[in-house]
Amino acid sequence: MRMIIVGFGTVGQNLVRILHSQERQLLKEFGFYPRIVAVVDSRGAAIDKKGLDLKRALTVKQTKGSVAQDPESGRTGVDPKAIIENVEAEAVLELTPTNIADGEPGLSHIKTALRNQKHVITSNKGPLAIAMPSLMEMASYNKVLLKFSGTVGGGTPILDFANRCFNGNKVKSLRGILNGTTNYILTRMAESSISFDTALNEAQASGYAEVNPSYDIDGIDTACKLVILANCVMGKESSMRDVKAEGIRKVTPEDLEEARRENSEVKLIGSIDDNEIRVQPRRVPRRHPLCVGGTLNAVSFKTELMGEITIVGKGAGGVETASAVLRDVIDVRRTLVR
């Protein structure tokens, strides 16, 4: 299967490492030989219709800053949309950073691929949070797949679990911890009775939080994931406008101590029910499966026939998200050979 990778940061590079290291296993288990015919980063592209040397692409990126610096396959001054349109491939992997202001450039990349009847696999939450219903409709119209397992839960198969294991069993509501950064901060505050600012500084020093952490601590990342879950799992056509979001900036050690006295912990909970989609700090009983610590994610689905079911696992991370992208790639491949 020929693929174009657009966005060659942490997720894209980890994916290429996995594809390179597991090449024989993928061929043996799935009859699948992935051929990357183009890689696009912020400074250019590398293109080879016969398939790029993955190890070489990684080396050039790491040593020269851009795959465009490859003397044989590199191209500068290229338009990613033109590459998506003109380079022959079955699938486009849109792995650029999330932008929730307007979803760009990922939104345009995805639309271009769908219009050109190329399957799309993305880890980019921005386009889905802004325009998921229309993108799903566009994919259906053009008879291609739009896959996005890596957008919720990183490598933990939250979306796949809900969509494949609840057939015939309606999900009535859900709630969960969907952001590892905020969970780490709240866990540290509870464990050591430290302030929010101190815990945030620790998270930044440990690499769990960005220099500008507002996307996580203000509940925006969780809100994006709720929009995806609402559309994908519960059939609610939703966008960011439908989410009421409150972050964790106002949570104090006193709040955590009060919760502890009630044998609970404060967590940033995203929830969806018949009435609303909301993100806010809430108390969770310590014995509840949702009460996980550190950077873990957890989602509890309240179902019509089986009651409440919870899935727990690692959240975002380069390798974890790349593994989810690979899972989607294999699903697309299976569709092509049916």
C-alpha positions in Angstrom: 0.0 0.0 0.0 1.4 3.4 -1.0 1.2 6.1 1.6 1.9 9.8 1.9 3.0 11.2 5.3 2.1 14.8 5.9 3.7 16.0 9.2 7.0 14.5 10.2 7.3 15.4 13.9 7.3 13.0 16.9 4.4 10.9 15.7 5.5 10.7 12.1 9.1 9.8 13.0 8.0 7.1 15.5 5.7 5.6 13.0 8.5 5.4 10.4 10.7 3.7 13.0 8.0 1.2 13.7 7.4 0.5 10.0 11.1 0.0 9.4 11.7 -2.2 12.4 8.6 -4.4 11.9 8.8 -4.6 8.1 9.1 -8.4 8.1 6.5 -8.9 10.7 3.9 -6.8 8.9 4.6 -8.8 5.7 4.3 -12.1 7.5 1.2 -11.4 9.6 -0.8 -9.1 7.3 0.7 -9.6 3.9 1.3 -5.9 4.1 4.3 -4.1 2.6 4.0 -0.4 3.4 5.5 1.9 0.8 6.0 5.5 1.8 6.1 7.4 -1.5 6.2 10.9 0.0 7.1 12.6 3.4 6.2 16.2 3.9 7.5 18.3 6.8 7.4 22.1 7.5 10.3 22.9 5.2 9.7 20.7 2.2 9.3 17.1 1.1 11.0 13.9 0.0 9.3 12.0 -2.8 10.1 8.7 -4.5 7.3 6.9 -6.4 9.1 3.6 -5.8 9.1 4.1 -2.1 11.5 6.1 0.2 14.3 4.5 2.2 12.8 4.9 5.6 16.0 4.8 7.5 17.6 7.3 5.2 14.5 9.7 5.6 14.9 9.6 9.4 18.6 10.2 9.2 18.2 13.2 6.9 15.5 14.6 9.1 17.5 14.3 12.3 20.8 15.5 10.9 19.7 18.2 8.5 16.3 19.3 9.9 14.2 18.5 6.9 13.6 15.6 4.5 13.8 18.2 1.8 17.6 18.2 2.3 17.9 14.7 0.8 20.0 15.2 -2.4 18.2 12.5 -4.3 14.5 12.8 -3.2 14.3 16.1 -1.5 12.1 19.0 -2.7 11.8 22.5 -1.4 9.1 25.1 -2.0 6.4 22.5 -2.3 2.7 22.7 -1.6 1.5 19.7 0.6 -1.9 19.8 -1.1 -0.3 19.5 -4.5 1.6 16.5 -3.3 -1.5 14.9 -2.0 -3.3 15.6 -5.3 -0.5 14.5 -7.7 1.5 11.7 -6.0 -0.1 8.4 -6.6 -1.0 6.7 -3.3 -3.8 4.8 -1.6 -3.7 6.6 1.7 -2.6 9.9 3.3 -1.4 10.0 6.9 -2.1 13.5 8.2 0.1 13.9 11.3 0.6 17.7 11.6 0.1 19.4 15.0 -3.3 20.1 16.3 -4.7 23.6 15.7 -8.2 24.1 17.2 -8.5 27.8 16.0 -9.4 26.8 12.4 -8.0 23.3 12.1 -5.4 24.3 9.5 -3.4 23.2 7.7 -4.6 19.7 8.6 -8.2 20.4 7.6 -7.2 21.4 4.1 -4.9 18.4 3.8 -7.7 16.0 4.8 -10.3 17.6 2.5 -7.8 17.4 -0.4 -7.1 13.8 0.2 -10.8 12.9 0.5 -11.7 14.8 -2.7 -9.0 12.8 -4.5 -10.4 9.6 -3.2 -7.5 8.7 -0.9 -8.1 7.1 2.4 -7.1 9.3 5.4 -5.5 8.4 8.7 -5.0 11.2 11.1 -3.8 11.8 14.7 -4.7 15.5 14.4 -7.7 16.4 16.6 -8.2 20.0 15.2 -10.0 19.2 12.0 -12.2 16.7 13.7 -13.1 19.0 16.6 -14.1 21.7 14.1 -15.7 19.8 11.2 -16.1 16.1 12.0 -19.6 15.6 10.6 -18.8 17.2 7.2 -15.5 15.3 7.0 -17.3 12.0 7.6 -19.9 12.9 5.0 -17.1 13.8 2.5 -15.4 10.4 3.2 -18.6 8.5 2.7 -19.4 10.4 -0.5 -16.0 9.6 -2.0 -16.1 6.0 -0.8 -13.0 6.2 1.2 -12.1 5.7 4.9 -11.4 8.4 7.5 -9.6 6.8 10.4 -8.5 8.6 13.6 -7.8 6.1 16.5 -4.8 8.1 17.6 -6.8 11.2 18.4 -8.3 9.8 21.6 -6.3 7.9 24.2 -3.1 7.7 22.2 -2.2 4.0 21.9 -5.2 2.9 24.2 -7.9 1.8 21.7 -10.7 3.7 23.2 -12.5 4.4 20.0 -12.0 1.0 18.5 -13.2 -0.6 21.8 -16.4 1.4 21.8 -17.2 0.9 18.1 -16.3 -2.8 17.9 -17.4 -4.1 21.3 -20.7 -2.4 21.8 -22.5 -3.5 18.6 -26.2 -3.9 19.5 -25.6 -2.3 22.9 -26.2 1.5 22.9 -23.9 3.8 24.8 -26.2 6.0 26.9 -23.4 8.2 28.4 -19.7 8.3 29.0 -17.3 10.1 31.2 -13.5 9.9 31.5 -10.0 11.3 32.1 -8.8 12.1 28.6 -5.8 14.2 29.3 -2.6 12.8 30.9 -1.0 16.2 31.6 -3.9 17.4 33.9 -4.1 13.9 35.5 -0.4 14.1 36.3 -0.7 17.6 37.8 -3.8 16.7 40.0 -2.1 13.4 41.1 1.1 15.3 42.2 -1.0 17.9 44.0 -2.9 15.2 45.9 0.2 13.1 46.7 2.4 15.9 47.9 0.0 18.7 49.0 1.7 21.1 46.6 0.1 24.0 44.7 -1.1 24.0 41.2 1.8 26.1 40.0 4.4 23.9 41.6 2.8 20.7 40.1 2.6 22.4 36.7 6.3 23.3 36.9 7.1 19.7 37.7 5.0 18.5 34.7 6.8 20.9 32.4 10.2 19.8 33.7 9.3 16.2 33.2 8.1 16.8 29.6 4.4 16.1 30.4 3.3 19.7 29.8 4.2 22.2 27.1 5.9 25.5 27.8 2.4 27.0 27.0 0.2 24.4 28.8 -3.2 26.2 28.3 -4.4 23.6 25.7 -4.3 20.9 28.4 -5.0 22.7 31.7 -7.9 24.8 30.4 -9.7 21.6 29.2 -9.4 22.3 25.5 -7.7 19.0 24.6 -10.3 17.1 26.6 -13.1 19.0 24.8 -11.6 18.1 21.4 -11.7 14.4 22.3 -15.2 14.7 23.6 -16.3 16.0 20.2 -14.7 13.1 18.5 -16.3 10.6 21.0 -19.7 12.3 20.6 -19.7 12.0 16.8 -18.0 8.6 16.5 -19.4 6.6 19.5 -22.8 8.3 20.4 -23.9 9.5 17.0 -24.2 13.2 18.2 -23.2 15.6 15.4 -21.1 18.0 17.5 -18.3 20.5 17.3 -16.3 22.6 19.9 -19.2 25.1 20.1 -21.3 22.4 21.9 -18.8 21.8 24.7 -18.8 23.6 28.1 -15.2 23.5 29.3 -13.6 24.4 32.6 -10.0 23.5 33.3 -8.0 22.9 36.5 -6.4 26.3 37.1 -8.7 27.0 40.1 -8.2 23.6 41.8 -6.4 24.1 45.2 -4.7 21.8 47.7 -7.7 22.5 50.0 -10.1 21.1 47.3 -8.0 18.0 47.1 -7.8 17.6 50.9 -11.6 18.0 51.2 -12.1 15.3 48.5 -9.7 13.0 50.3 -11.7 13.3 53.5 -14.6 11.9 51.5 -12.4 9.1 50.1 -12.4 10.7 46.7 -9.9 12.4 44.3 -10.4 15.4 42.1 -10.0 14.6 38.4 -10.6 16.6 35.2 -13.6 14.7 33.8 -15.0 14.9 30.3 -18.6 13.7 30.0 -21.3 13.2 27.5 -25.0 12.5 28.2 -28.3 13.4 26.6 -28.2 16.9 27.9 -24.7 18.2 27.5 -21.0 17.8 26.7 -18.9 19.1 29.5 -15.4 19.3 30.8 -14.8 20.2 34.5 -13.0 19.1 37.7 -15.1 16.5 39.6 -14.7 14.3 42.6 -14.2 10.6 41.7 -14.5 7.9 44.5 -11.2 6.2 45.0 -12.7 2.8 44.4 -14.1 3.7 41.0 -12.2 2.4 38.0 -11.9 6.0 36.7 -9.8 7.0 39.7 -6.4 6.4 38.0 -3.2 8.4 38.7 -0.2 9.7 36.8 -0.6 10.2 33.1 -3.1 7.4 32.6 -6.3 7.9 30.7 -9.6 6.2 31.5 -13.1 6.2 30.0 -16.3 4.7 31.5 -19.1 3.9 29.1 -22.6 3.5 30.5 -24.3 1.0 28.2 -27.9 0.0 27.8 -27.4 -3.8 28.3 -24.1 -4.3 30.2 -24.0 -1.4 32.6 -20.8 0.5 33.1 -17.6 -0.6 31.3 -14.2 1.1 31.8 -11.1 1.1 29.7 -7.8 2.3 31.1 -4.4 2.8 29.5 -1.6 5.2 28.5 -2.6 8.5 26.9 -0.7 10.5 24.4 2.9 9.9 23.5 4.9 9.6 20.3 5.2 5.8 20.3 1.7 5.2 21.7 0.0 7.5 19.1 2.2 6.1 16.3 1.0 2.6 17.3 -2.6 3.8 16.9 -1.9 5.2 13.5 -0.4 1.8 12.5 -3.5 0.1 13.7 -5.6 2.3 11.4 -3.1 1.7 8.5 -3.6 -2.1 8.9 -7.4 -1.6 9.0 -7.3 0.4 5.7 -5.1 -2.3 4.2 -7.6 -5.0 5.1 -10.3 -3.0 3.5 -8.3 -2.8 0.2 -7.8 -6.5 -0.1 -11.4 -7.6 0.7 
